[in-house]
């Protein structure tokens, strides 16, 4: 068995993981099965929707497993010959009983420079905190959250303008490339992981819709602008202007109150809204909102 033909079971669900699955298929790795979340009801019609990872697997004739509980795949995995696991943004905790089925375990792609930002929102956290760099880590999955030993890391410099979706796309592509480069050495045993320094670990939380409210009393203008960029996809950044609830999609920091859409923050500076989604649900620029909803030119 070659490093490229060793049986892989791929765990993933969203577009971030889909980028790695596409890369593995394109590079000729042997993906024997894909594990993804069960189909979910979406949209106004509440119709069942497949994950993007399931769609890719079906298009490439790869068997799809969608367990309600991860342990349900144990017997299926045991039927495979000496498999290795690869997990990228699957969305469920993998029990030790499943990790132990794979040799040398399950390889995980995590979008931060571990041990920084262990947890479910590392991309948003890097933007919120104004970090000058982030990256991706190829690691060995452990039962403890994002605490496994590290195979390799790649660093990305940040310029304080990235949005959450932009950085996610960049790290998804970088992670997929690094995974395909690192995996052969992991499979052959030539790459051995290095333990993380747990004393340096930081953690990030699962984001919820409650995070979307823009609390100007607790934020500097710079922090507010970072929130707009970090939460652009989810949970978004919402505020009320002249009785109208809006979603802010683009903004910048200024020292002047030159517009009714310049919102004062706790440092005395202003978050100047450039683009937003108005009460109608339509995206618009600041001038259009002022003309349409505030009656000012």
C-alpha positions in Angstrom: 0.0 0.0 0.0 1.4 3.4 -1.0 1.1 6.6 0.9 -1.5 7.8 -1.5 -3.6 4.6 -1.6 -4.0 4.1 2.2 -7.7 4.0 3.0 -9.0 7.4 4.3 -12.3 8.0 6.1 -13.0 11.7 5.8 -15.1 13.6 8.4 -16.5 16.9 7.4 -19.7 18.9 6.7 -19.3 22.5 5.6 -17.6 24.5 2.8 -14.4 24.7 4.9 -14.1 20.9 5.0 -15.3 20.6 1.4 -12.1 22.4 0.2 -9.9 19.7 1.8 -12.1 16.9 0.4 -11.8 18.3 -3.1 -8.0 18.5 -2.7 -7.6 14.9 -1.5 -9.7 13.6 -4.4 -7.8 15.8 -6.9 -4.4 14.6 -5.5 -5.4 11.0 -5.9 -5.8 10.0 -2.2 -8.0 6.9 -1.6 -11.1 8.2 0.2 -13.1 5.1 1.1 -15.9 6.8 2.9 -17.2 10.3 4.0 -18.8 10.9 7.4 -21.0 13.9 7.5 -23.9 15.2 9.5 -27.4 14.0 8.7 -29.4 16.0 6.1 -31.1 18.9 7.7 -34.2 20.9 7.0 -33.5 24.4 5.6 -35.3 27.3 4.0 -38.9 28.4 4.2 -40.1 25.1 2.8 -38.1 23.2 5.4 -36.9 20.7 2.7 -34.1 18.3 3.5 -30.8 19.6 2.4 -27.5 17.7 1.9 -24.2 19.0 3.2 -21.7 20.2 0.5 -19.4 17.4 1.6 -22.1 14.8 0.9 -22.7 16.3 -2.6 -19.0 16.0 -3.4 -18.8 12.4 -2.1 -21.8 11.4 -4.2 -20.4 13.0 -7.3 -17.3 11.0 -6.9 -19.0 7.7 -6.0 -17.7 7.7 -2.4 -19.9 6.0 0.2 -21.5 8.5 2.7 -22.1 7.7 6.3 -24.5 10.0 8.3 -24.7 8.7 11.8 -26.9 10.4 14.4 -24.2 9.4 16.9 -20.6 9.0 15.7 -20.1 5.7 17.4 -22.6 4.2 15.0 -19.8 4.0 12.3 -17.6 1.7 14.4 -18.6 -1.6 12.6 -18.3 0.1 9.2 -14.8 1.3 10.0 -13.8 -2.1 11.2 -14.5 -3.5 7.8 -11.9 -1.3 6.2 -8.2 -2.3 5.9 -6.0 -0.2 8.2 -7.7 3.1 7.7 -6.6 6.6 8.6 -9.1 9.3 9.5 -9.1 12.9 8.3 -11.3 15.4 10.0 -12.0 19.0 8.8 -14.8 21.0 10.4 -17.1 18.0 11.0 -19.1 19.6 13.8 -19.3 16.7 16.2 -17.1 15.5 19.0 -15.3 12.2 18.1 -15.2 9.7 21.0 -12.0 8.0 21.8 -13.5 4.6 20.9 -13.7 5.9 17.3 -10.3 7.6 17.2 -8.7 4.3 18.2 -10.0 2.6 15.1 -7.6 4.6 12.9 -3.9 4.3 12.3 -2.2 6.5 13.2 -5.4 8.1 14.4 -7.4 11.0 12.9 -5.6 13.9 11.3 -7.3 17.3 11.9 -7.1 20.6 10.1 -7.7 23.5 12.5 -7.8 27.2 11.4 -5.5 28.7 14.1 -1.9 28.5 15.3 -2.6 26.1 18.1 -2.4 26.1 21.1 -4.0 29.5 20.4 -7.8 29.6 19.9 -8.8 26.0 20.7 -12.5 25.8 20.1 -15.2 26.5 17.5 -14.6 30.2 16.4 -10.8 30.7 15.9 -11.2 32.7 12.6 -13.6 35.2 14.1 -11.5 35.4 17.3 -8.3 36.3 15.3 -10.2 39.2 13.6 -11.9 40.4 16.8 -8.7 40.6 18.7 -6.8 42.4 16.0 -4.2 39.7 15.6 -1.4 40.4 13.2 -1.1 36.7 12.1 -3.0 33.5 12.2 -2.7 30.2 10.3 -3.6 26.5 10.1 -2.5 23.6 12.1 -2.3 20.0 11.0 -2.7 17.9 14.2 -3.5 14.5 15.6 -7.1 14.5 16.9 -7.4 13.8 20.7 -10.5 13.4 22.9 -9.7 16.8 24.5 -10.8 19.8 22.3 -8.1 20.8 19.9 -5.4 19.6 22.3 -3.7 16.9 20.2 0.0 16.9 19.1 1.0 19.0 16.0 2.4 17.7 12.7 2.8 21.1 10.9 1.7 24.7 10.9 1.5 27.5 8.3 1.3 31.1 9.2 -0.8 33.8 7.5 -0.2 37.6 8.0 -3.2 39.7 8.6 -3.7 43.3 7.6 -6.7 44.3 9.8 -9.1 44.4 6.8 -10.1 40.8 6.4 -13.7 39.7 6.8 -14.6 36.4 8.4 -15.7 34.8 5.1 -12.5 36.1 3.3 -10.2 34.7 6.0 -12.2 31.4 6.1 -11.7 30.9 2.4 -8.0 31.7 2.6 -7.4 29.3 5.5 -9.6 26.6 4.0 -7.4 26.6 0.8 -4.2 26.8 2.8 -5.3 24.0 5.1 -6.2 21.8 2.2 -2.9 22.3 0.6 -1.0 21.7 3.8 -3.0 18.6 4.5 -2.2 17.0 1.1 1.5 17.9 1.6 1.7 16.6 5.1 -0.5 13.5 4.9 2.0 11.2 2.9 4.6 11.6 5.6 2.1 11.0 8.3 0.9 7.8 6.6 4.4 6.5 6.1 5.4 7.3 9.7 8.1 9.8 8.8 6.2 12.6 10.4 5.7 12.4 14.2 3.6 15.0 16.0 4.9 17.3 18.7 2.9 17.9 21.9 1.2 21.2 22.4 2.2 23.5 25.2 -1.0 23.4 27.2 0.1 26.3 29.4 0.0 28.6 26.4 -3.5 27.5 25.3 -6.3 30.0 24.7 -9.9 29.2 24.0 -12.8 30.6 21.9 -16.5 30.1 22.3 -19.3 28.9 20.1 -21.0 31.9 18.6 -24.7 32.5 18.9 -27.2 34.9 17.5 -27.0 36.8 20.9 -23.5 37.9 19.8 -24.9 40.0 16.9 -26.1 43.0 18.9 -23.6 45.9 18.6 -23.0 47.2 22.1 -21.3 50.5 21.5 -21.1 51.4 25.2 -18.6 48.5 25.6 -16.6 48.8 22.4 -14.0 51.2 21.0 -14.6 52.2 17.4 -11.8 49.9 16.3 -13.4 46.9 18.2 -16.8 47.7 16.7 -15.3 47.7 13.2 -13.6 44.4 13.8 -16.9 42.9 15.0 -18.5 43.9 11.7 -15.8 42.1 9.7 -15.5 39.1 12.0 -19.3 38.4 12.2 -20.1 39.2 8.6 -21.4 35.7 7.8 -22.6 34.7 11.3 -24.0 36.0 13.6 -23.8 39.3 11.8 -23.7 42.7 13.5 -27.0 44.4 14.2 -28.0 47.8 15.6 -31.0 50.1 15.6 -30.9 53.5 13.9 -33.7 55.9 14.3 -36.0 53.0 15.2 -34.9 50.9 12.2 -33.1 47.6 12.8 -30.2 47.1 10.4 -27.4 44.7 9.8 -24.0 46.4 9.3 -22.0 44.8 6.5 -19.1 47.3 6.0 -17.8 50.2 8.1 -14.7 52.2 9.0 -13.4 54.2 11.9 -13.5 58.0 11.9 -13.0 60.9 14.4 -16.0 62.9 13.2 -19.7 62.8 13.4 -20.2 63.6 9.7 -23.2 61.5 9.1 -26.3 60.1 11.0 -24.7 56.7 10.3 -21.6 57.5 12.3 -22.1 55.9 15.6 -20.2 57.0 18.7 -18.3 54.3 20.6 -16.9 54.3 24.1 -13.6 55.9 23.1 -15.2 58.9 21.6 -14.5 57.9 18.1 -17.1 56.8 15.6 -18.1 53.7 13.7 -19.0 55.0 10.2 -21.4 52.7 8.4 -20.6 52.3 4.7 -22.9 49.4 3.7 -25.8 47.7 5.5 -28.9 45.6 5.1 -32.0 47.7 5.7 -35.4 46.7 7.2 -36.5 45.6 3.7 -33.8 43.0 3.7 -32.0 44.6 0.8 -28.3 45.5 0.9 -27.6 49.2 0.3 -25.0 51.8 0.9 -25.1 54.5 3.5 -26.5 57.2 1.2 -29.4 55.0 0.0 -30.4 54.2 3.6 -30.3 57.8 4.7 -32.4 58.9 1.7 -34.8 56.1 2.0 -35.3 55.7 5.7 -34.0 58.9 7.4 -35.3 61.3 4.7 -32.0 63.2 4.5 -29.6 63.8 1.7 
